[in-house]
Amino acid sequence: MSVQLDVEQVRTVEEGPVYRVVTSVYYNLGIDRNIFVFNAETDAFEHVATPWDMGNTPTTKQDALDDGIDYYRLEAVTKDYDVIEDATTFAAYTMGRISSLAQAYDLAKTTFVGSNTYSYTGS
């Protein structure tokens, strides 16, 4: 199964000045589009999901709270920065992490997951 995530990233300068980065998944294939992990207590963005997060982190805050899980996933993240260099670094890092997730998730689902039976004999 192939994995595809199509992502839009919009970078704007808001009043303040605030350097805003909005990253959202608008198409997904072979993977859930909710790839951004948030803290259930603070609603703060934590990180782009790992393959483990994709299978173990709920996609709503209420499900996380109901199940006693500290995190939940959403399909978009908005981050504001006071310093343009920090916003630029976040924007690039986030896109790199999304690429890494797509590759790792595909590898985990197509190559790693499964079972094998072996038989060894001695002489």
C-alpha positions in Angstrom: 0.0 0.0 0.0 1.3 3.4 -1.0 1.2 6.4 1.4 0.6 9.9 0.2 0.1 13.1 2.1 -0.6 16.3 0.2 0.0 19.3 2.4 -0.6 23.0 2.1 1.6 25.4 4.1 0.6 29.0 4.3 3.0 31.6 5.8 1.7 35.1 6.6 2.7 38.2 8.5 -0.1 39.2 10.9 -0.4 42.4 13.0 2.1 42.5 15.8 4.1 41.5 13.8 3.3 37.8 14.1 4.8 35.3 11.7 2.1 32.7 11.2 2.6 29.2 9.7 -0.5 27.2 8.9 0.1 23.6 7.8 -2.8 21.3 6.8 -3.3 18.0 5.1 -5.8 18.3 2.2 -5.4 14.8 0.7 -4.3 11.5 2.1 -3.9 8.0 0.8 -3.0 4.9 2.9 -2.6 7.0 6.0 -4.9 9.1 8.2 -4.8 12.8 7.6 -4.6 13.6 11.3 -0.8 13.8 11.6 -0.3 16.7 14.0 -0.1 15.8 17.7 -1.4 18.1 20.3 -1.3 18.0 24.1 -4.7 17.1 25.5 -4.3 19.3 28.6 -2.9 22.5 27.0 -3.9 22.1 23.3 -0.4 23.0 22.5 1.1 21.5 19.3 3.7 18.9 20.2 5.1 17.3 17.0 4.3 15.7 13.7 3.1 12.2 14.4 5.3 9.1 14.3 4.0 5.7 13.0 3.4 4.8 16.6 1.4 7.9 17.2 -0.7 7.1 14.1 -1.9 3.9 15.7 -2.1 4.9 19.4 -3.2 8.5 19.5 -6.8 9.4 19.1 -8.1 12.0 16.6 -10.2 14.0 19.0 -9.4 15.7 22.3 -12.5 14.2 23.9 -11.4 10.7 23.0 -8.0 11.4 24.5 -9.5 12.7 27.7 -12.0 9.9 28.0 -9.2 7.3 27.5 -6.7 9.0 29.8 -4.3 9.6 26.9 -2.2 12.8 27.0 -2.3 13.6 23.3 -4.6 13.8 20.3 -4.1 14.3 16.5 -5.6 16.8 14.1 -5.2 17.5 10.4 -3.9 21.0 10.7 -1.6 23.1 12.9 -1.2 26.9 13.3 2.0 28.3 14.9 2.7 31.9 15.5 6.2 33.4 16.1 7.6 36.7 17.0 10.8 36.1 15.1 10.8 35.4 11.4 13.8 33.0 11.6 11.9 30.9 14.1 8.9 30.7 11.9 11.0 29.9 8.8 12.8 27.1 10.8 9.5 25.7 12.0 8.0 25.7 8.5 10.9 23.8 7.0 11.3 21.4 9.9 7.6 20.5 9.8 7.6 19.7 6.1 10.7 17.5 6.6 9.0 15.7 9.4 5.9 15.1 7.3 8.1 13.6 4.6 9.8 11.4 7.1 6.4 10.3 8.5 5.1 9.3 5.1 8.2 7.2 4.4 8.4 5.6 7.9 4.6 4.8 7.9 4.8 3.2 4.5 7.8 1.2 5.6 6.2 0.1 8.8 3.0 -1.0 7.1 4.5 -2.7 4.0 7.8 -4.1 5.2 8.0 -4.4 9.0 4.5 -5.5 10.0 3.9 -9.2 9.6 5.2 -12.5 10.8 7.6 -15.2 9.7 8.2 -18.7 10.7 11.7 -20.1 10.8 13.2 -23.5 11.3 16.8 -24.0 12.3 18.7 -27.3 12.5 22.1 -28.1 13.8 24.6 -30.6 12.3 
